[in-house]
Amino acid sequence: MRSFSVSAFACVLGCFAFVAGACGDVPVDDAREDARFFPARGVIRGTVTYVGPRPCSRDGHIVGNALVFAFNRRNLPPPDGFGGASDNFVAVPGDVLFRNEPRSTSRELYCPPSTPAITASAPFTVAPVEAGDYQISSFYDRRGRFYPSFSFRNMPEAGDIAGGCIDLDEARTHAVAAGQANRPVFLPVRVGVADASSAATESSLVVPPNGFVADNIAVTLASVVPLARPVFYPQGSERVGRAEASPANPTGNALAVPVLAIRQDVKTLAMPANATEATDAALAAYQSSVPTLRLMAGVAPNEFATAVDPAGPFDLQLSQRGTTRTGELAVFARGTNLAAFLNVAELWPRVVFVKLADDPLRRADPQSLVLQGTPQESAVTGAPMRPLVVLEGVTLLDDSLVRTLRGPTPVAPVFVDHVTALVRPVATCFDPRNLVAGAIVVTPHLSTIGAQGASSGDNPRGETTSLAGQPGVRNVMRGCLPLGRYAMMMTYPTGQVWRVPNELGGCALSEGAFVQGAGVGSCTAKPRPVLLSQGARAVIEVIEPQEPALCNQFAVPRACLQL
């Protein structure tokens, strides 16, 4: 989500100084298109309506804001896509939205009973935005914890009120059909007009010379977010590893050794063609051949007190599980089956692995935060932006593919202290500027030995043959996986995401170097806690192939390397 950066502020100051210094010669904008200093842009405005519990207050003010985000539908955020920042957003202050509500004058936060529900509304304006079709999502930050600059505070938490510009009737129909009661159906909001020389498609939309206003947009906030964000860490990231060099970590920095390394030409068994007819032994054999991660709920036990300390810098919303004091994850059915494996249920949380920008010495991005295929990538690598590359995970029920297949899978959330995820040896490569244009799917082996036994010979890989006919897949190719480090993301259907590595796990350049303490580490220049479980070891790295000749013959496709 976009934040107001120091560099942007400096630019604004520079523009102001330029205008102020030229007061005697400032040209008048006479409304001619060629006389405009800035090009015409779009505006989205309407009314945000809140239906929910009375707001919290403190010091005579309502706490929190209604955040309204405009996401281009060509680059949606999880779980509908792999986009990150919204194109723009606006915060409607609680004092404005709840202008007639009583306020507590105490310095302590006061949250009244959640019933009965109240209704409040206020106007909003999101501007500027470019021409395009937008998804408007929104939530009310009930405890005033939203902070757009940091990934651990830029999304709704349990108790916040979520919504957007949604079709309530269609949402209910969709929920019954797919078993996804908390997945809203967003109505598209169009900004711009069709270019007179082409059809009225999004790619041809332009903002007229006098600008464009998408007006009377109704945003509704009425759904209480039931879950905390899926905070997790991969087992092993909570400790400093031994020094070990790799292509993406040539110095062998112990703080950047990945928890899992995968060969470019990794080869697994082939999933039985019909999983429901496969033996338990065959399913277990397939599972054992696939790279696997154990993803632990919350943070490492020794980090828990620091992570949840309300007086500390993080104050994470973590539920304690038993006496482990680490947190919990919610596992439940998505209402669909995996495209790659016939009749194997898809489960929340969804797990994916997204390639990080190449920074082998971690000089520009020591916290490993910048994803490949984002505008920030060029600042890190000094090279043009590259494709977005994703490895898909498969969330298992009770750590077992057999259990996931045989079921029953939970419809209501079941809370656990960890989940096991398979890492499919398939890379999906997108143009980050237009995710809806479709993806190139790449795998080093289109067929391998079947999991039913070697006597069955080479079987087509279900991961690729089934994906070939899926919507959004342009082509399936044989090729080695793109080298590099991959961040991990876990997503709920509410759109809540947790990603590692994140800001909690390392020191920014301005904060100095990491130093290990007796328990939780710290930064040297600007001391603050560092949670290693959220740090630069919490990655997968795709390393050099076992058989270089294979990757020479079936190289990484160009669509995964450059735009």
N, C-alpha and C positions, 0 to 999 in steps of 0.2 A: 504494500500500500504506500502511496506516495507521501513523502514527508517534505517539509520545507527546509531544504539543505542550506548550509552556510554559503555554498557557492551560488545558489539561486538568489539568496539574500544580497550577496555582493553584486550580482548582476543587476538586481533591481536598484540598488544604491547607485551603481554606475550609470544606469539609464537616467535616474533622477538628476544626477549631477550634470549629465550632458544637457538635459533640457533646461535646467536652472541656469547654466552658464551661457545659454544661447537665447536668453529671453528676448533680446531685441530683434532676433532674426527667425523666430520660430514660424515655420510655414503653417498656414491654416489648412486643416483637412476639409476640403470642399466637397467631400462625399464621392469624389471620383475614385474608382477602384485603384488607379495607379498612383493616387495621392495618399493612400493609407500607409501609415507607419507600420501598423500591424495588420496581418491578414484577418479577414472576417472569420469568426469561430462560432461554434454552436453552444447552446444553453439548454439545460434540462431543468425544468422547474415544475413544482406542484405542491402537494400537501402530504405531509407525513402524519398518519393517524396512529396513535398508541392505544392499545387495549390491553390492560394488564394490571399488576399490583401497583399500589401507590409508590411513588419514588422515595428514595432515601434522601436525607438532607443533613446538613451540618453547617454551623456558622451562619445560619440565615440564608443558605443557598441550597437549591436542589443539586444533588450530586449526579454526575454523569451527563452524557450527551446522546442524542440520536444520530448515529453515523449513517450516512447515505452514500453508497459507492456506485460508481458507473464503470462497469466492466464491458469492454468491447466483446461482442459475442464471437468474434473470431479468435479470441484468446482468453477463454474463461478460466477461472481459478478452480482448484479441486473442490468437489470430486468430479465436476463436469469437464475439466480440462487440466492443463498443466501450467496455466498462466499464473503470474504472481501479482504484481501491482495493479491496482485499479487505474483507469485512465485519469480519474479525478475523484474526489470525494468532498463532502461537506459535513460539518458537525453542527447540529442544531442544539444549542445549550439547553440543559434541563430547565433553567430558569425561564427560558422562552417557551418551551413545549408545555411546561406545567406552571404557567404564569399565575393561575388562580389557586394553586395548591399551598397549604400551610407548610411552613419550614421550621425545623428545629434550630434554635440559636445556640445549642450546646456545641462544644468543640469535638464531642464524640459523634461518630456516625450513628444516625438513627434511621432504622428501616421499619416502617409500620407494618402491620399484618398484611399478608398478601391478598386477603379477601376482605371485602368484595372488590372486584375489578373496577377500574375507572377508565374513562376515555378522555384523551386529550389530543389536540392537533395543532400544527403550526406549518407555515410555508417553508419551503426549502428551494435552494437554487444551486445546481452544480455547474460550474463554468470555469474556464472554457473547456470544450470538448471538440474533437475533430468529427467529421462526417462519419457515420457508421450506424450500425445497429447495436444497441446496448442492453445489457442485463443490469437492472437496478436492484441491488441487494442492500439490506439495512439491518441494524440491530441497535437496541438501546443498551448502552454500557451502564448498567444499573449501579455499580459501585465506583464508577469513575476511574477505572483501571486501564482504559485504552491508551496506548502510546504507539503511534504509527511508526516510529523510528526503529522499534525493536520487535523482532519476530515473536518473542515470547509474550508480548502484550498487544498484538495488533489484530486479535480475533475474539469473537464472543466466548464467554465462559459460562459455566452452569449458573442459571438464574437470570442471565441477560434475556432480553425479549427480542426475538428475531423476526424477520419478514422481508418485505421488498415489494416491488411492483409485480404482484402475483395474481393468477387466476384461481380463486378459491374453489370454484366448482370443479374446474379441470384438475386441480390438485387432489381433490377428494377422489375423483374417478381414477386418477393415476395411482393413488395410494392403494386403492382396493385391487387394482389390476396387478401391481408389482409388489405388494407387501411392503411398501416403503412409506409408512405413514408420516414420516417427518421430512420428506423430500418435496419442497414446493415446486410448482410449475411457474416459471417466470414469464411474464409477457414482454415481448421485445419492444424497445423504445427506439424509434428511428430518428436520427438527427441528419438533416440534409435533404436535398432533392435530387432526383435522377438527372444525370447529365442528359441534355436534350439529344445528344447524338447516340445514346445507347439505351438499353432496357433498364427498367427500374429495379436493379439489383444492388446489393450493398456495395459491391466493388465499384459501381458507377456513381455512388452518392457523392455530392459535393455540397459545400456550404455556399449559399448565394453571396454576392458581394455585400449585401446588407446584413449578413448573419442569418442564423436560424434558431428558433426557439421551439423546443418540444415542450408544450405547455400542458397544464392540467394532469400531470402524472400523479396517480394515486399510489402512495406507498403505505402499506399497512404493517404495523408491528403488533403481533398478537400471539406468537408462539414462544413459550418459555423454554429456553435451551435446557434440556434435561441432563446433559453430560458435561463434565469438565473436559478440557482439551486432552487429546490422547498423548500425554507426556510419556516418553519412553527413552530407553537407551539400549544399544546392542550390547549383549553380554561381552565383557572384556574391555569395553571402552573406558571403564571407571578406573583403570590402572595404567601406569606408564609402561609401555611395551619395551622390549629390548630393541636396541638399534638394529635396523634392518633396511637396507637400501632396496629401492624399486624404481621403475621408470618415472613415476610421479613423485618420488621421494628419494632423489639420488644421494642425498647426504645421510640417509638412514636416520633422520630425526625421530627419536623415540616417541615424541608426542604426536607424530603423524603416521605411524605404522598402522595400516588398516586392520580392522578386526577380521576382515575376510578378503582374501585375494582370489581372483578367478582368472584363469588363463583365457587369452583371446580366442583360442580354439577349443574351449571347454566342450566336452562330449558327455552326454548323459544317455541313459537307456531311453528307448521309445515307450511312451505311454501306451498301454493296450488300447486297441481301436475302440472297444466298448468297455468303458471302465466298470460298468455295473456287472459285467460277466467276468471280470478279471478276478483272480484269486487274491486273497489277502497278502499272500507271499509275493505276488507280482507287484502289487501296489507298494508294498514295503520296499521291494527291490528298486522300483523306480524312485521312490522318495530318497533312498540312501544314495542314489547316483547324482542327485541334484544338489548344488550348493545351498546350504541352509543356514539360517540365522535364528538365534533366540533373542527376542526383543523383550526387554524387561520393562515392567510398568514403573513410571515415575523416574526417580533419580536413584543413584547408589545409596545404600542405607546410611553410610557415613556423611552423605550430603543432605539428607532429608531435613534436618533441623535448620540448616542454612537456607535451603530452598524455600521453606514455608514461613520463615521468620517474618512477621508483618513489619518489623522495624528494619529489615534488611533490604537489599536492592531488588530482590526477585519476587518474594511473596507469592509463590506459585500456588495455584488452587489444586492441591493434591489430596486425594482421599487415602487414608491409611488402610492398609489391608492386614488384618491380624496384628501381629506384633513386629512384622518386618519393617514397618514404617517406610515404605517405598512408594505406595500408590497402587492404582488398579486400572485395568483397561476393560472396556466393554466389548464383548464379542457377540454378534448376532447376524442373522441371515440378511442378505441383500435382496432376496426375492428372485434371483436369477442364477443361472449356472455359468461356469467358466466357459468361454469360447474355446479354449484350448483342450479342455478335458470334458468329454461327454458326461453329463449328469453329476459332475462335482460341483457342489454348491459354492457360490461366491459368498464371502463373509466380510462384514465390517469388523475391524478397521481395514481399509484398503491400504496396501503397502506398495510403494514404488521407490525406485532408486534413480536419481536424476544426476546427470554428469555435471561436475563442477568445472569452472573455468580453469584452464591449465595454468598453474603457478607452482612449478616443482619446488622452488626454494621457499615458498610461502612468504615472500617479501612484501608483496602488495596486498595479499589477503591472508594474513596469518591465522585468522579464525575459520578459514574455509567456508565462507558464507556466499560467495558469488557463484551463481549457476551459469553454466554455458548456455548461450541463447538468450541472455538478458542484456539490456542496455549497459549494465555495469561491467560486462565482460571485457569490453575494449579497454577500459581503464586499467584492468588487471593485466591483460595479456599484451596490450599495445597493438593488437591485430583486430581486423574486422570481426563483428559478431558472427558466431557459428551456429549450426543447427542445435536444437534442443534434442537431447538423447536420453531415453528413458528405458530402464530395465524393469520389467513388471515382476511383482512378488505375488505369491499365492499364500493367503492366510489359512493356516490349518486349525481345525478344531481338535483340542486336546493333543496337540503336537503330532497328529497322525492323519495321513492322507486316507487311510482306511476309515477312520472315524468320521472324517469330513464327508466321505462318499456315502457311507452306510447310514449316517445320521442317527437320530434326528438332529437337525441343526436348530439352534435356538432362535425363535422369532423375537422374543423379548431379550434385552441385554443380559448376558451372563458376565459377571465381573471376575477377572482373573489377574494374577500377578505377572503373567507373561504370555506372549504368543510366539509360535514358531512360524517362520515364513520361508517358503521356497523361493529361490532366486532363479527365475526362468532364464535359460541361456539365449535370450532373444532380445535384441535391441530395436527400439522403435524410434525413428528419427523424423523430426518435424521441422518445418520452417516456422520459427517462433513468431514471425510476423503474421502468420495466417494458419493457425492450427487446424481450422476446419477444411483446409485444402487436402488434408489426408497425410498419411505417414508412409514411410518406407520401413518395412520390417526385415530385419537382418538376423541371420543365425549362421553359425559356422558349419552346421550339419543339417541337411534336409531330411536325412534318414539315418537311423542308427540301429543297433541291436535291440530287439524287443525285450521288454521287461518280463514277458512270459517265459523267456528262455532263449539261449543262443540258437537253438534249433530252428527258431522261426525266421532267422535271417534278418536282413536289414528291413526295418519297418518305417513307413513315413512318420515323421515327427508330428504328433497331434498339435503341438504348439504352432506349427507353421501352416499345415494343411487347413486347419480350421480357421486360422486368422485370414487366410487369403480371401475368403468371401465375406469378411466382416466390414460393416460400414466404416468409412474413414481410412481404410487400408488401400493405398494406391498400388503397391507392389510388394512381393515377398522375394527376397534375394538371398543367395548364399554368400556369406562374407564373414570375416572375423569381427569380433566385437570391438568397438572403439576403445582404445587405451585411455586410462585416466582414472580419477577418483570420482566416486558417485555418492552424493548425499542420500540420506534416507528420509522418507516422508510417510507419515501415517495419517489417514484421513477418516473422519466420520461423515455420515450423510448430511449432517448439519453444515458441512463446509468447514468445520473445525479441523485444523491441521497442526501437527507438530513435526518439526524438522530438526534433524541433527546432521552435522554440527550446527550450533547456534551461538549467540553472543554469550551465553552463560559459560561456555566451555573453553574460552580462550581470551587472550588479551588483544585488544585492538592496538594498532601502531602507536596511538597517542597514550596508551595505558602502560607501555613498557613491556618487559618480558615476564613470562610466567615463572613463579618460584613455588616449589612444593613446600607446604607447611606440614605441621604435625597431623592435621586432618585434611581440611580443604585448603587448596593452594590460593595464591593471590597474584596480583600484578605489581611490578616494581615501581613504576612512575606514578600511577594512580591506584593505590591499593584498594582492592575489592575482591570478594570471594570468586573463585573460579571452580566450576564443577566439571571435573575431568570427564564424567560420564556423558557430558554434552559436547565434548571437544572434538578435535581434529582426528582422533582415532576412530570416531563413529562413522566410518565410511567403508564402502566396498572399493577395492581397486582392481581394475582389469589390467593384468600384467602381460608380459610377452608370451607368445604361444609355446606350447609344448613341441609343436612341429612347425618350424618357421616356413617350410616349403608350402604347407597348406595355406598359410596366410599370404604367401607370395602369389599363389594361384587364385585364392579367393580373398582379395584384399578388402579392407573396410570400404564400403561403397562411398562414392563422392558425396552422396546426399547426406551422409552422416558426418562429413568433415568440413564442408563449406556450403554457403548459401549461393 
